[in-house]
Amino acid sequence: MFFNFVDELRAAGIPASFKEHLVLLEALDKEVIEQTPEAFYYLSRATFVKDEGLLDRFDQVFNKVFKGILSDYGQKPVEIPEDWLKAIAEKFLTPEEMGTRNIKIALRRLRRFAREGNAEELDLDATIDGTARQGWLDIHMRPERHNAVKVLLFFDVGGSMDPWVKLCEELFSAASSEFKNMEFFYFHNCLYESVWKDNRRRWSERTPTWDLLHKFGHDYKVIFVGDAAMSPYEISHPGGSVEHFNEESGAVWIDRVAHIYPATVWLNPVPEKQWGYSQSTKMIRDMVGGSMYPLTLDGLDDAMRELTRKKH
């Protein structure tokens, strides 16, 4: 639908350049407007129409493409379709940028449902005035609403996770830009009594897991990222770690996290159809209440839905 809109604008003699595509994409990506059809109408009009004489043409194209979407929905908030963002991104972004972009779109579901305060909105009058004076789109926004979501990310590193490094880097990059209140830590295979933030100093600069559980409130959303592939003994028994002697089993620590943070999920980069062949994967999945999801776009989307349903 979005590409039809752009094509129709061009056919009607309204310039729709590469620059304007990216400006509109960036504005939608940063959520500078309320997610209503009317707000999208004004944003797209301010983006594409530089000559008042083209306003009638724009309205005709908008009504033709969206077929009365404003009158159907009125002022009821609806989400700007995410497939529009994906489609425009596919046209103008490199494959490397698309990995991160798609992950951001999936993660945004969690952010969208965890905001509070006055909604961020486009200052339409100031935007129109600024655009007329500057000669290009000059977006003015009212104060940003507070992003309330808090996230703890735990990444499994090393060993069998090596093939998934690139995917985890993309996830981390996307999460860093989407969540203002995010903390991350590393572990190996299973969570034990300590974690670390710098993999180069994993033995000299470690953080006791108990410190995290006392420092971060139970309103945090917890996301584990790992393949859950290990000896079951590493999960179930003291001394099971392959790197050090752990006085308490990994299962005890994962259970503590899941108890303190009801909103906990596990993202697994291994294809879901292979999980049934791994006893350790079954054990981890049970310990997080079945909330294990594949590290795919659909899996991320399902995980974010799950986190929004779980209350602290």
N, C-alpha and C positions, 0 to 999 in steps of 0.2 A: 504493500500500500504506500509506503513512504517513497519508494522509487517512482511509482506512478505519479505521486504528487509532484516530485521534482520534474519529471518529464512533462507533465501538464503545464507547469509553470513556464518552462522553456518554450513549449508550443504556443503559449499565450503571449509570448514576447517579454516575459519577465526574466531577467538574468538570474541564473542559479549556478553560480560558479563553485569551483572547488573550495575556495576560501570560505564561502558562505555555508557550504555543507559542513565544514569542520567547525565553524563558529557555532552553528546550531547543535552539532553533536556535542561540543564541549559544554554548551549551556545546559543541555539535557543531562549530560554526564554529571555535572556539578549540582544538578537539581536546583537551579536558580528560580524555578517557578513551582507553584503548587501543581500537583499532578492532576489537572483537570483539562478537559478538552478546550475550554475557553482560554485558559492560560497558554496552552500550546498554540492556539490560533494567534494570539497576540505576539507570542514569542517568534513564531515563524513569519508572521507579517513584518515584524520589526527587522528580522534578519534579511528577508528577500526583497522587500519593497523599499526602494530609495527615492521613488518619484510618486508623489501623491496622485498623479494621474493614472497610476497603475493599481490603485487600491480596489477599484471595481473589478478589474480583471482577476486580482488575487482572490477576492471574495467568491467570484464565480468558480474559480478553480478549486478553492477550498471546499465549497459546498458540493461540487461535482465529485471530488475524490472521497470526501468523508461522509457524504450523503446525510446531512442533517445531524451529525454527531453531537453538535451543541444543543440542539433542541431536544434530542433524545435523552441526554444525560443532565441537561441544565447545569446546576452548580454542584452536583454530586461528584466528589473526588473519585477519579479512576486513575489507574497507573498508565503512564505513557508506555505503549507496548514495547517490551524489551527486544522483540525481533526487529524493530526499527533500528535500535542501536546496533544490534549485531549485523544487520544488513549493510548499514552505512559504514561500519567499521571494516567489514570484509572488503568493501570496495576501495577504501583509501588507506588501510593500514597494512604493514608487512605481516607475514605469518608469525614472526616473533612477537610483534605488538599484539596480534590477535590472541595469542595464548593468554596473555595477561589481561587483555580487555574482556574476554569472555568470562574469566574467573572473577573479575571485578563485578560484572553484571550479576553473576550468581551470588556473590557475597553481599551484594547490595540489598538482597531480601532481608537479611538480618539487620542491617543498618536502618532500613526503611521502617521497620517495626519497633525500633528502639530509640526513637527520638522524642523529645519532650519540649515544652515551651511553645512560643509563638512560631507558627509555620514560616519558613523562609519564603519570600515571595518577590516577584519581579516588581520593581518600581516603574510602572509603565510610563507614567508622565515624564519622569526624569530620563528614562531610556529614549523615548521619542524625541524629547528636547535635545538630549546630548547627541543623538544620531543625526538630527537635522543640522546641528551646529558643526559637528565634526566631519560629516560626510561619510562616515562608516558606522557600523553598529557599535554603539557605546552603551553597554549594559550597566544599569544601576540596580542594586539590590538593597532590600531592607535587611535588618539584622538577621544573621544566621541563627537558626534554632539550634539548641544544644543537642549534640549527638550523645545519647545516654548509654549506648551499648559498651560493655566492657568485656574484653576477650583475653583469655590466657591460651597461648599456643604452645604445645609441646611437640617438638620434632624428634623423631627417631633418626639417628645419624650413624653412618658407618655400616660395614658388612653388607648384608643383603639389601640395604637401602641405597647403596651406591648407584644402581641403575636409575633411581628415581630422583636424583639430585636436581636435575633441570626442572622437573615438574614441581618439586618442593620450593625451588627458588622462585618460580612464577607465582605460586600460591602465596609465598611470603611477601613478594613485591606487591601483589594485588591487595593483600590484607593490610599491609602497612599504609597504603593510600586510602583504604576504605574506613579503617577504624582508628579513631584518634586515641582511644583508651585501650591500647593493646600491649601486652607483655609477652615475650617469647622465651622459651628455654629449650635446651637439648637434653636428650637421654639416649641410652643405647639399649635396644631390644625391649626392655621393660622398665617401667618407672620404679626407682628405688629411693633410698634416703637422701639423695642429692642430685642436683641437675646443674647445668652450666649454660652460659650465654656466649662464650667465645670458644669455639672448638679447638683452637690452637693452644688454649690454656685450660683444657678440660680437667687436668689433674691438679692444677695449682689454684684455680679460681672457681670453686664450686659453691653452690648455694644449697643449704639444707632444705629439703622438701617441706619439712615442718614450718620453716620460716615463711614459705609461700602460702601455706594453708592458713597461717595466722595473719599474714599481711593483707591478702586480697579477699575481699568480702564475698559472701556466698551468692551475690548478685552477678558475679562474673560468669561468662559463658566459656566453657573449656572445650578446646578442640585438640585432640591427639592426632598426630599424623605419623603413621608407621605401617609397615607391612605385617606386623604381628607374627612374623616368622621366626621361631626360636624353639628350643627344647621346652616342652611343657614344664620341666623341672625348674627352668629359669623363672617361671611365673609362680609356681606352687610352693617352693621350698626356700627356707633360709639357706644362704650359701649357694643359691642357684645361679647367681650371676657368673658370666664367663670372664669378667674383668676384675672382680674384687669379692670379698666376703661380705654379703649383705645379711645383717642380723635378722631382718624381717623380710618375708617374701614379697615379691612384686605384687602379688594378688592383694596383700594387705594395703599397700600404698595406693593401688588403683581403686580399691574399695573406699579408702578414705576420701580420695578426690571425688568419686562419684557420689558419696554421701554428703560432702560439704557443698558440692556444686551440682545440684540436680540437673542443670542444663549442661550436660557433657555428651560429646559425640566423638567417634573415632573415624578418621578418614583413612582408607586403605588404598594405596596405589595399585595393588595387585588386582587383576580382573576378578570380579565377584564370583564368576563360575568356578574359580580355583579355590575359593575359601574352604569348601567342604573337605578338601584333601589335607588340611592342616589342623591338627588338634589344638595347637596354640592359638590359632585364629578363632576357633570356636570358643576357647576359654576366655579370651579377651572380649569377644563380642558379648558373651553372657555377662561379664563383669561390668560392662557399660549399658546394661539393660537392653541389649539388642540393637543399640544405636550405633552400629557400624555401617558406614556408607562408602561406596567406591569413590576414589578421587578422580571423578569425571565431572563434566558440567552438570549432568543430571543428578549425579550423586551429591555434588555440592549444593544444588538447589534443594534436594530433599533434606540434607543435613541442616541447612539454614531454616527450612520450615520447622524441622524438629526443635531446633533451639528456640525459635520464637514461641513455640507451644509450651515449652517447659518454663515454669515459673520458679523463682527462688523462694 
